[in-house]
Amino acid sequence: MLNIAVISENALVCALPPPAELDKQRKLWAFAGLLNQQEGICEVIVGMNNLTVFTALGADLMVFSERLKKYWSQVENQQYQGKHFQIPVQYGGEFGQDLMDVATFHKVLPQDIITRHTAPIYTVFMIGFQAGFPYLGGLPEHLHTPRREVPRTLVPAGSVGIGGSQTGIYPFSSPGGWKILGRTDLPLFDKSNYPPTLLKAGDTVQFVVESVQL
C-alpha cells in the first residue's frame, strides 16, 4: 500500500512498506514516468522504496494527494524497464587497491572476486551521493563486504567498489569508504549531454573485464 505524506509546502513523499525490493522499485519508476507527464508537477525524485513529488507553490496538497492515489492505481500492475549498459572495468593493481583485501575477507582468490562481480546483471535502484552515482542492487551475498574502517580522503573518479550489500561507481573524485575493486574510464556524468548522467533509476548494468592487474 502506498503511503503519502506532506513534507513541505509544495512536496509530498510517496512510500512503500519496507523492505526495498526490485518489483517495488519498478512500480515506483513506472509511477515516476506517469507523474512526469502530468501538469502541475514540477519534479519527481525517486529514492529507495519511495519517491518525492514537488508541485507548484500554493497548490492544495490534500487535493494533490488524491490525484497521486489515482495515478498510483493506474500503474500498480506495471513495471518499468530501463536501458542496459556494459561497464568496462580495469580490476586490481593501482585501479583496485582493495581487491586483494576483499579476496582475503572472502577466503578466495582475487580472480574469483572478479568473476563473481562480473557475473550478475545489476539494477540501478537510485542515483545519489554524487550526481550520477548509481546504487546498484543485485550484489550476490558472497560478495557482501564491510566498508573500510578508515575511509580514504580521495577515491578517484570512475572507481568501482563494494559497500556492504551494494556495489557502485564514483562519477567524481571524492572521499569514500567503499572497498575499491577497479576503475572504469566510462564517464558517468557529462554536462554537455542531456540528461548529463549516463545512468538512471531502472537501468541495468553488467561489469565487463577490460584488464586485470594482480
Backbone as a ProteinNet text record, in pm:
[ID]
protein_1_A
[PRIMARY]
MLNIAVISENALVCALPPPAELDKQRKLWAFAGLLNQQEGICEVIVGMNNLTVFTALGADLMVFSERLKKYWSQVENQQYQGKHFQIPVQYGGEFGQDLMDVATFHKVLPQDIITRHTAPIYTVFMIGFQAGFPYLGGLPEHLHTPRREVPRTLVPAGSVGIGGSQTGIYPFSSPGGWKILGRTDLPLFDKSNYPPTLLKAGDTVQFVVESVQL
[TERTIARY]
84.5	0	87.6	51.4	129.2	87.5	186.1	161.6	209.1	121.1	153.3	153.6	262.7	275	328.8	277.2	323.8	454.6	557.5	686	728.2	658.6	685.9	565	573.6	459.3	431.2	524.2	497.5	551.9	565	620.3	552.6	535.8	482.8	575.9	587.4	665.5	570	590.6	509.9	598.2	561.3	648.2	575	650.4	600.1	656.5	587.7	638.6	769.6	863.6	989.6	964.1	1061.3	1192.3	1186.3	1294.2	1305.6	1332.7	1250.5	1263.9	1252.5	1309.3	1315.9	1177.2	1083	948.7	884.1	905.5	850.9	915.7	1047.5	1117.1	1067.6	1044.8	998.2	862.5	776.1	646.5	664.6	758.5	783.9	839.7	924.3	978.8	868.7	777.2	663.3	575.9	558.9	482	546.8	678.3	750.1	734.7	740.9	724.2	588.3	482.9	349.2	338.4	393.2	384.2	455.5	566.2	641.9	565.7	457.1	375.8	258.6	241.6	123.4	149.7	48.7	57.5	56.4	125.4	127	232.2	306.8	413.9	547.4	623	748.6	866.1	870	984.9	945.6	1003.8	984	1120.9	1147.1	1275.5	1250.5	1305.7	1287.4	1397.2	1357.5	1452.9	1441.8	1490	1484	1352.1	1260.8	1129.2	1036	1070.6	986.4	1015.1	930.1	959.8	899.5	961.2	915.8	865.5	749.9	686.1	676.1	724.4	716.1	613.1	525.1	424.1	443	361.6	375.8	336.9	403.5	368.8	224.7	155.1	16.4	-84.6	-39.6	-131.7	-195.7	-317.2	-386.5	-330.1	-249	-178.9	-271.3	-383.8	-478.5	-542.3	-579.3	-633.2	-526	-403.5	-292.3	-264.9	-276.9	-256.8	-356.7	-481.3	-582.9	-549.7	-494.4	-450.6	-342.6	-249.5	-141.3	-194.2	-291.9	-351.8	-415.2	-478.9	-540.8	-434.5	-324.3	-217.5	-153.8	-137.3	-76.7	-161.4	-293.7	-381.5	-366.6	-318.2	-301.7	-174.2	-80.5	48.6	77.2	-16.2	9.9	50.4	0.8	32.1	137.1	204.3	307	446.4	545.4	683.8	770.3	854.5	941.1	1067.3	1110.7	1236.4	1322.5	1438.1	1526.9	1622.2	1724.7	1826.4	1930.4	2003	2108.6	2244.8	2340	2474.6	2579	2683.1	2801.6	2911	2967.5	3067.6	3203.2	3300.3	3433.5	3511	3578.1	3649.1	3791	3885.6	4023.1	4034.2	4044.6	4041.9	4182.2	4192.1	4315.2	4423.9	4541	4656.3	4628	4678.9	4660.4	4515.3	4436	4296.2	4203.2	4245.1	4162	4240.6	4266.5	4357.1	4305.3	4173.5	4117	4082.9	4115.3	4079.2	4137.7	4264.6	4328.8	4264.2	4231.1	4168.6	4030.1	3955.4	3822.8	3835.5	3933.2	3955.8	3994.3	4078.5	4118.8	3999.4	3914.3	3796.1	3705.7	3691	3601.8	3674.6	3805.4	3886.7	3883.6	3899.1	3907	4019.6	4045.8	4146.9	4089.6	4176	4128	4050.4	4095	4024.6	3881.8	3862.1	3726.8	3636.6	3691	3613.2	3571.8	3664.9	3634.4	3524.8	3537.2	3436.5	3299.2	3296.7	3169.6	3110.3	3197.6	3149.3	3097	3151.5	3110.1	2996.2	2960.2	2857.3	2715.2	2674.7	2533.5	2500.9	2373.1	2319.7	2257.8	2312.6	2267.9	2160.5	2082.6	1980	2010	1999.9	2019.4	1894.5	1907	1792.7	1769.8	1878.5	1864.3	1997	1991.2	2109.5	2122.9	2241.7	2258.3	2403.3	2429.5	2562.5	2637.7	2654.5	2708.7	2615.2	2622.1	2543.9	2590.6	2501.6	2535.3	2583.9	2595	2642.4	2529.4	2548.1	2440.9	2453.3	2345	2337.3	2279	2361.7	2324.7	2278.6	2158.2	2107.2	2142.1	2153.9	2181.6	2318.4	2392.3	2522.9	2503	2565	2547.6	2594.3	2528.2	2561.8	2706.9	2761.1	2900.9	3001.1	2949.5	3037.4	3011.9	2913.6	2887.4	3011.7	3057.8	3185.8	3174.8	3219.6	3213.9	3295.9	3255.2	3331.7	3464.2	3551.2	3678.9	3656.7	3737.3	3726.8	3765.6	3862.7	3905.3	3883.9	3785.8	3761.1	3882.5	3897	4002.2	3962	4061.9	4034.2	4010.7	4057.5	4037.3	4021.8	3904.5	3876.6	3866.4	3948.3	3947.4	3814.4	3782.8	3663.8	3670.2	3555.8	3548.6	3572.8	3605.2	3632.8	3506.9	3525.2	3415.8	3438.2	3339.3	3361.2	3241.4	3264.7	3160.6	3148.3	3024.7	2998.2	2886	2920.1	2817.2	2752.5	2621.7	2546.3	2524.4	2594.1	2575.8	2709.6	2702.3	2818.3	2783.1	2884.7	2857.8	2982.2	2966.5	3074.4	3079.6	3199	3217	3229	3133.3	3145.8	3255.1	3279.2	3377.3	3472.7	3591.4	3685.1	3627.9	3638.3	3583.3	3632.6	3615.3	3639.5	3540.4	3577.6	3486.2	3539.1	3447	3485.3	3455.5	3412.9	3384	3513.9	3509.6	3624.5	3633.8	3747.9	3763.4	3823.3	3748.5	3791.8	3859.5	3823.3	3877.5	3831.2	3849.2	3813.9	3767.7	3671.9	3625.7	3658	3686.3	3709.4	3580.9	3471.7	3344.8	3287.3	3267.5	3217.1	3071	3042.4	2905.5	2832.6	2908.6	2847.1	2916.1	2835.6	2887.7	2792.1	2834.8	2745.8	2704.5	2774.6	2737.8	2621.5	2585.1	2473.6	2347.5	2231.9	2106.4	2027.4	2001	2047.8	2198.2	2263.8	2409.7	2456.4	2367.9	2406.5	2387.1	2484	2475.8	2363.7	2355	2260	2144.6	2032.7	1920.2	1851.4	1769	1699.8	1620.1	1634.6	1566.9	1654.2	1768.3	1862.1	1931.6	1985.3	2060.7	2205.8	2294.2	2438.4	2504.6	2598.1	2685.7	2829.2	2913.9	3056	3129.5	3219.8	3296.2	3444.8	3522.4	3666	3736	3801.9	3885.6	4031	4074.6	4210.1	4214.7	4319.5	4338.2	4482.9	4507.6	4640.6	4637.5	4713	4715.4	4855.6
-120	0	124.4	221.4	344.9	441.7	489.5	588.6	725	825.2	958.9	1056.5	1132.3	1226.7	1359.1	1467.7	1602.7	1628.6	1675.7	1703.1	1849.7	1928	2072.4	2139.1	2271.4	2344.5	2308.9	2239.1	2201.9	2063.1	1975.8	1843.7	1735.3	1620.1	1502.5	1385.2	1296.4	1175.3	1057.5	972.1	851.6	732.1	656.2	549.9	416.1	310.5	174.4	111.4	13.2	-50.4	-124	-125.2	-197.3	-347.4	-421.7	-375.1	-327.1	-261	-221	-344	-365.1	-480.9	-436	-515	-475.7	-454.9	-544.4	-529.5	-399.1	-362.9	-237.4	-118.7	-125.4	-15.2	2.6	-107.5	-98	-30.4	-56.3	11.6	160.9	194	334.9	407	339.4	402	425	328.6	346.8	462	471.4	579.9	714.4	721.8	845.9	884.8	786.3	814.9	875.2	822.9	876.3	1017.5	1037.8	1168.7	1276.9	1240.8	1339.1	1388.3	1321.4	1362.6	1451.7	1473.6	1544.2	1693.9	1775	1917.4	1943.4	2046.7	2084.4	2014.9	1922.8	1853	1909.2	1964.6	2032.1	1935.9	1838.5	1747.6	1621.1	1509.8	1381.1	1321.2	1287.2	1228.5	1090.4	988.6	850.8	815.3	761.9	713.8	564.4	513	370.1	340.6	276.7	240.4	360.4	473.1	591.9	685.7	783.6	894.6	1022.3	1134.1	1264.5	1344.1	1406.7	1481.4	1628	1716	1860.1	1920.7	2002.7	2071.5	2222.7	2298.8	2444.2	2496.5	2601.6	2665.1	2714.5	2693.5	2738.1	2631.6	2516.3	2409	2349.4	2300	2232.7	2090.9	2065.5	1937.7	1820.6	1846.9	1738.2	1691.7	1788.6	1754.3	1685.3	1738.6	1681.7	1538	1511.4	1376.5	1278.2	1321	1235.3	1208.6	1307.4	1286.4	1179.6	1184.5	1086.7	945.7	931.1	798.9	746.5	835.2	796.4	750.7	826.8	789.6	657	636.7	512	391.3	406.3	294.5	257.8	352	325.3	247.7	244.9	179.4	61.8	27.1	-78.6	-210.4	-236.3	-362.5	-344.2	-228.1	-202.5	-213.3	-239.6	-241.8	-175.4	-83.3	-8.2	-88.2	-84.1	-147.7	-44.7	-13.7	86.6	29.6	105.4	64.1	-25.9	-99.6	-186.9	-132.9	-133.5	-82.5	-186.1	-196.9	-274.2	-174.8	-194.8	-103.1	-172.6	-130	-192.1	-149.5	-245	-217.9	-272.3	-191	-235.6	-277.5	-407.6	-461.2	-472.9	-444.7	-469.7	-366.1	-393.4	-305.1	-165.1	-65.7	73.8	119	47	84.8	20.2	-90.7	-164.2	-200.2	-98.1	-115.8	-214.5	-238.8	-325.4	-464.7	-495.5	-625.9	-740	-728.6	-835	-848.1	-735.2	-738.8	-803.5	-773.5	-833.6	-984.6	-1026	-1168.9	-1237.8	-1173.3	-1229.7	-1241.2	-1138.2	-1139.9	-1257.4	-1288.2	-1396.4	-1530.2	-1528.6	-1651.3	-1717.6	-1633.8	-1683.3	-1609.4	-1645.5	-1577.8	-1447.2	-1349	-1224.2	-1247.3	-1342.8	-1370.9	-1419.1	-1489.6	-1533.7	-1414.3	-1312.5	-1191.7	-1123.5	-1115.4	-1053.5	-1132.4	-1264.7	-1349.4	-1330.2	-1324.4	-1305	-1167.3	-1067.3	-929.9	-904.7	-972.2	-950.5	-1042.6	-1139.6	-1235.9	-1178.5	-1102.8	-1059.3	-944.1	-928.9	-806.4	-726.3	-608.4	-524.5	-426.5	-377.8	-278.1	-150.1	-36.5	92.5	121.9	108.6	135.6	285.4	361.4	506.1	572.5	702.6	785	876.2	880	963	977.6	1047.1	1072.5	1172.6	1139.7	1230.9	1231.1	1334.6	1336.1	1221.1	1127.2	1013.9	890.4	896.4	779.5	676.7	555.1	455.9	361.6	350.2	245.4	122.4	20.1	-96.1	-211	-258.2	-375.3	-500.9	-612.2	-740	-796.7	-733.7	-788	-920.5	-1030	-1159.8	-1154.4	-1231.5	-1230.3	-1270.3	-1355.1	-1397.3	-1288.8	-1168	-1053.2	-939.5	-955.7	-852.1	-832.6	-708.3	-678.7	-549.8	-550.1	-426.1	-315.2	-192.1	-77.3	-67.6	14.6	37.6	99.5	55.4	113.8	261.7	295.5	435	474.3	559.7	599.9	670.1	656.4	729.3	876.3	961.5	1104.1	1134.4	1045.7	1067.7	934.7	914.3	799.4	854.2	805	861.1	841.3	933.8	921.5	792.3	727.3	602.4	479.3	496.5	381.3	297.4	165.6	70	-1.1	3.4	-52.1	-124.5	-182.5	-251.3	-183.8	-156.8	-102.2	-180.8	-277.5	-360.9	-453.1	-434.3	-522.3	-461.2	-350.2	-284.7	-260.6	-245.8	-205.9	-78.2	0.7	127.5	184	300.3	365	512	561.3	702.1	785	872	956.4	1062.3	1107.9	1213.1	1168.4	1227.6	1203.4	1262.2	1185.9	1232.6	1141.9	1181.8	1088.7	972.8	858.3	744.3	625	542.2	427.6	292.5	291	162.6	91.8	-41.4	-121.2	-115.4	-67.6	-42.3	-164.7	-214.3	-331.9	-294.6	-180.5	-143.1	-4.5	25.4	158.4	149.6	235.3	244.8	382.9	387.4	515.6	571.6	496.6	541.5	654	773.7	884.6	863.3	880.8	866.6	1000.2	1110.1	1242.5	1326.8	1386	1472.2	1589.6	1707.5	1823.2	1868.2	1820.5	1858	1773.8	1666.8	1581.3	1618.3	1578.6	1593.7	1463.5	1400.6	1439.2	1415.5	1482.9	1470.5	1339	1267.6	1141.2	1025.9	933.8	818.4	724.8	698.3	600	669.6	600.4	649.6	530	558.9	452.6	364.9	233.8	138.9	80	142.5	87	-36.3	-119.9	-236.4	-224.2	-287.3	-275	-411.2	-438.8	-554.5	-507.8	-544.3	-509	-607.8	-555.4	-635.8	-612.9	-719.5	-707.9	-643.7	-530.4	-467.9	-511.2	-517.5	-565.2	-606.2	-683	-729.5	-714	-654.9	-647.8	-716.6	-824.4	-898.9	-895.5
0	0	0	-81.9	-93.2	17.2	92.4	196.7	146.6	152.7	103.1	220.4	234.8	345.1	293.8	349.7	316.2	391.2	320.7	386.3	374.9	294.1	286.1	223.2	202	146.9	1.7	-65.1	-204.4	-239.8	-139.8	-168.4	-85.3	-147.4	-80	-107.7	-9.7	-29.4	-36.3	-134.6	-154.5	-121.5	-19.2	29.1	33	3.2	14.2	141.4	198.1	320.1	292	389.6	370.8	365.6	308.4	260.3	115.3	72.3	-68	-153.4	-253.9	-341.9	-486.6	-575.7	-715.8	-776	-748.9	-805.2	-759.2	-631.9	-580.1	-650.8	-668.8	-734.9	-877.9	-947.3	-1085.6	-1093.5	-996.6	-993.4	-966.4	-876.7	-848.1	-970.3	-1047.8	-1168.6	-1271.3	-1283.6	-1373.9	-1325	-1194.6	-1132.5	-1164.4	-1148.4	-1177.6	-1324.2	-1413.1	-1555.4	-1585.8	-1521.3	-1541.2	-1483	-1363.6	-1299.2	-1379.4	-1441.1	-1518.9	-1641.7	-1675.6	-1790.8	-1750.4	-1618.6	-1570.5	-1550.1	-1575	-1548.7	-1397.8	-1357.3	-1216.8	-1133.9	-1195.8	-1124.9	-1172.9	-1078.8	-1113.9	-1120.7	-1029.5	-1024.6	-949	-991.6	-924.5	-897.5	-771.7	-733.3	-674.7	-738.9	-692.2	-593.8	-478.7	-379.3	-363.4	-252.6	-224.6	-155.2	-226.5	-173.8	-159	-222.7	-212.2	-328.3	-344.8	-435.9	-379.8	-413.1	-367.1	-486.4	-469.6	-577	-535.8	-622.6	-598.4	-692.5	-634.8	-713.9	-698.2	-766.8	-760.8	-622.3	-579.4	-451.8	-456.1	-346.4	-338.9	-376.1	-423.9	-461.2	-335.7	-348.7	-238.7	-229.2	-126.4	-118.2	-86.6	-21.4	4.2	-126.8	-210.8	-343.3	-426.6	-417.4	-493.1	-449.3	-318.9	-267.9	-328.9	-343.9	-405.3	-551.3	-618.7	-757.4	-764.5	-668.7	-668	-646.4	-559.9	-536.9	-665.3	-739.3	-866.3	-965.9	-975.7	-1068.4	-1028.3	-896.8	-849.2	-889.2	-881.3	-918.5	-1065.7	-1146.9	-1289.9	-1320.9	-1226.6	-1255.4	-1162.6	-1073.1	-974.9	-1039.6	-1159	-1226.3	-1336.3	-1336.9	-1437	-1375.4	-1458.6	-1414	-1520.7	-1475.7	-1567.1	-1598.9	-1722.6	-1762.3	-1833.8	-1774.8	-1832.2	-1936.2	-1966.4	-2063.3	-1996.3	-2079.4	-2028.6	-2072	-1977.6	-2004	-1962.9	-2044.6	-2006.6	-1967.7	-1849.4	-1796	-1794.5	-1879.1	-1878.4	-1754.2	-1690.5	-1565.8	-1571.7	-1524.2	-1504.4	-1358.1	-1334.5	-1199.2	-1140.3	-1010.6	-935.5	-958.9	-899.2	-914.2	-862.5	-932	-890.1	-902.6	-983.2	-1002.6	-900.1	-842.3	-746.9	-623.1	-541.2	-427.4	-323.4	-321.9	-218.8	-269.3	-393.1	-448.7	-366	-329.1	-251.4	-113.3	-50.8	81.4	75.1	-30.3	-45.3	-65.5	-145.2	-166.3	-35.2	42.4	171.1	265.5	267.1	353.7	320.6	191.2	149.2	134.1	160.1	156.9	19.2	-83.7	-221.5	-292.4	-416.5	-496.5	-554	-581.8	-643	-772.2	-853.8	-978.4	-951.6	-839.3	-804.2	-774.2	-708.8	-679.9	-809.8	-905	-1034.1	-1106	-1105.1	-1169.5	-1106.1	-973.6	-903.2	-931.1	-940.6	-957.7	-1098.7	-1197.1	-1336.4	-1379.9	-1297.2	-1336.6	-1335.8	-1232.2	-1225.4	-1320.5	-1344.1	-1404.8	-1290.8	-1265.9	-1155.6	-1202.8	-1107.4	-1136.8	-1060	-1127.5	-1061.9	-978.2	-846.1	-759.1	-744.9	-735.8	-722.9	-756.3	-783.1	-803.8	-682.5	-622	-503.7	-465.7	-354.7	-301.2	-388.4	-516.2	-615.5	-736.1	-817.6	-941.2	-1030.3	-1055.7	-1140.9	-1068.5	-932.9	-858	-849.5	-910.3	-908.2	-788.4	-712.9	-610.5	-678.6	-693.3	-773	-684	-709.3	-640	-716.2	-644.1	-708.4	-679.1	-583.4	-547.4	-474.6	-522.9	-456.4	-311.1	-226.4	-84	-59.7	-147.3	-127.8	-168.9	-200	-224.5	-124.9	-36.5	62.8	149	155.7	220.2	300.8	425.2	505.2	441.1	466.8	418.8	494.6	444.1	510.6	648.7	745.8	879.8	877.5	794.8	778.9	632.6	604.5	465.2	404.3	273.8	203	188.4	190.8	169.5	22.9	-66.7	-209.8	-282.4	-339.5	-426.6	-568	-662.5	-798.1	-869.8	-957.7	-1041.5	-1122.4	-1136	-1211.2	-1127.6	-1000.1	-914.3	-894	-902.2	-885.3	-752.8	-664.9	-532.7	-475.4	-357.6	-282	-146.4	-107.2	25	89.2	174.4	236.2	135.1	112.6	22.7	-114.5	-144.6	-273.5	-342	-472.8	-549.9	-624.6	-659.7	-725.5	-789.8	-852.9	-927.2	-887.7	-856.4	-822.4	-951.3	-982.5	-1102.2	-1089	-965.2	-939.3	-828.8	-828.4	-719.2	-590.6	-481.2	-353.9	-242.5	-117.7	-7.7	-17.5	37.5	32	109	154.8	236.2	174.4	48	-15.2	-51.5	-55.4	-98.2	-250.6	-301.3	-444.9	-514.5	-614.6	-691	-821.5	-878.2	-1008.1	-1048	-1176	-1224.8	-1370.1	-1405.5	-1543.6	-1599.5	-1728.4	-1796.1	-1855.3	-1843.5	-1899.9	-1812.4	-1868	-1785.8	-1747.2	-1618.8	-1570.6	-1566.5	-1584.8	-1585.4	-1691.2	-1779.1	-1884.4	-1899.6	-1855.5	-1854.5	-1994.8	-2097.9	-2234.2	-2287.2	-2214.7	-2255.5	-2179.2	-2233.6	-2161	-2170.6	-2056	-1922.9	-1909	-1814.7	-1803.1	-1743	-1674.2	-1612.1	-1709.6	-1711.6	-1801.8	-1760.1	-1630.3	-1578.3	-1507.1	-1500.4	-1421	-1356.1	-1256.9	-1184.7	-1281.3	-1263.9	-1351.4	-1458.9	-1487.9	-1584.6	-1525.6	-1611.1	-1566.8	-1612.4	-1535	-1557.3	-1543.2	-1632.1	-1613.7	-1632	-1536.6	-1544.5	-1634.1	-1715.7	-1810.7	-1784.2	-1782.2	-1757	-1876.9	-1851.8	-1954.6	-1937.7	-1811.6	-1782.1	-1636.3	-1601.4	-1464	-1425.1	-1307.4	-1250.3	-1114.1	-1100.5	-973.5	-914.4
[MASK]
++++++++++++++++++++++++++++++++++++++++++++++++++++++++++++++++++++++++++++++++++++++++++++++++++++++++++++++++++++++++++++++++++++++++++++++++++++++++++++++++++++++++++++++++++++++++++++++++++++++++++++++++++++++

